[in-house]
């Protein structure tokens, strides 16, 4: 085998490893199609991975195929025990929100590491992770095992089940999990609720008895996960909601407004819509005024009247007896 052929084999084996980490089970035909090789070549590459210490299991029959499972030892060229523990604990901290902006990437990396982490190391990782806290609050605490289980179910496209409170009672939900979404405070799961026949978002910290099932599903056309969850959180949290047309670029306004407080949608290069809420309409109005941009009330209609009342109060406070009429 010459150097060029050896390089091609190495790249293909790494690609095979990446595929095995993406999904729970692949058939030989599926892997051959993805890698553009024969099933015989797939079998040879699987043997190469096994020789490197990767635990690739093969099963026959319906639902069978190749699966990357936890092994007795980590591959010697990847991580030794101390490196694996340090990496996993760091990823758990990142997934928990202690590292700003790192949650999603940390969780994806953690699910990959989890597939090849030996059982003896998993227990040590959990013990060490339990001793790590953050003094700045961060996100609402969630069980790292639950995050990993849900992320794996999303990746493998298998149904998930859990108990969840709704209307004062706790009921069992059966879902097709799609994406985990991290806000600045909490983790959410966007999933298709099979019993309610529709898309729903769920707070992960409220879930109990979480389990991944064996039934695979074909992904449905899905909404934008982050936008769906963000809008749902805004609608549920605030008693009063309003919509504004703001005359400023969407990137400028998004930089001023926390994602958990409002949804900002682009209209064109110079304007955007802001959907926000608060305990009362005056508070919503003041938040938009303090952005410092020209704006127009779109909804609800009565908020336009509150604009005039507020303008009068501000004008009186500033010693102006007859403030000019201005559309706000």
BELKALIN-V690324 format. One record per pair of residues at least 24 apart in sequence whose C-alpha atoms are under 6 Angstrom apart, sorted by the first residue. I is the first residue (numbers start at 1). GAP is how many residues later the second one is. D is the distance in whole Angstrom. If there is no record, write none. Layout:
# BELKALIN-V690324
i->(I	I)
gap->(GAP	GAP)
d->(D	D)
This chain:
# BELKALIN-V690324
i->(13	20	21	23	23	24	24	25	25	25	26	26	27	69	70	70	70	70	71	72	85	89	97	97	111	139	139	140	140	142	153	154	157	157	158	158	158	159	159	160	160	160	161	161	162	162	162	163	163	163	164	238	238	239	240	240	240	240	241	241	242	242	242	242	243	243	243	243	244	244	244	244	244	245	245	245	245	246	246	246	247	247	247	295	296)
gap->(32	48	91	132	133	43	132	40	41	42	39	40	38	46	45	46	47	48	47	46	40	40	41	42	37	46	47	45	46	63	59	24	59	60	57	58	59	54	56	51	52	53	49	50	46	47	48	44	45	46	43	39	40	40	37	38	39	40	35	36	33	34	57	58	31	32	55	56	29	30	52	53	54	27	28	50	51	25	26	49	24	47	48	33	32)
d->(6	6	6	6	5	6	5	6	6	5	5	5	4	6	5	4	6	6	5	6	6	6	6	6	6	4	5	6	5	5	6	5	6	6	5	4	6	5	6	6	4	5	6	5	6	5	4	6	5	6	5	5	5	5	5	5	6	6	6	4	6	6	5	6	6	5	5	5	6	5	6	5	5	6	5	5	5	6	5	4	4	5	6	6	5)
